[in-house]
Amino acid sequence: NLKPGGKVHCFGKRDHSIKRNPNIPVVVRGWLYKQDSSGMRLWKRKWFVLSDYCLFYYKGEFTSIIPPLVV
C-alpha cells in the first residue's frame, strides 16, 4: 500500500495531525498489532515507526517510505 496514511499517538492528545520529518532518524520500526477502533475488539497488523519521540503507524511497510500524515 503506497498511500500516505501514517498515524501517531502522542500520549494524552487525540486527533493531532502532523507530518513526519523524513530527515529525522528512525529509532525502531516493525510490525505490531493495534486494536481496531470499531469496538469489535479486533486486532489489525500495522507497520510502526518510532521517530522524533512519536510513534507513527501505517497500513503497510512500504507506506513509511513516503512522508506520512500522522494523527
Secondary structure by P-SEA (a helix, b strand, c coil): cccbbbbbbccccccbbbbccccccccccbbbbbccccccbbbbbbbbbbcccbbbbcccccccccccccc
